[in-house]
Amino acid sequence: MVLETFHRSQTDKLLAGVCGGVAEYIKAPTWLVRIIWVVLTFIPYLTVPSILIYILMWIFVPVGPKALDPNVVDAEFKVKE
């Protein structure tokens, strides 16, 4: 069993990769995570906390691995049967 770690995305990011990392971690579409975050920032009492949490995650969550070069073949792949 592979234990996934939470990290910021380097490939799926608009600002810092926080929403992309959250989406990868919970296996949800990135657009959905981004929409939820935007909605939370427009709720009056959640504006400051949601922005503060995003900034703190930007600072403290490590950056994930880079995507592979599409011209390079990955040695670890799964074959569908």
Secondary structure by P-SEA (a helix, b strand, c coil): cbbbbbbbbcccccccaaaaaaaaaacccaaaaaaaaaaaaacccaaaaaaaaaaaaacccccccccccccccccbbbbcc
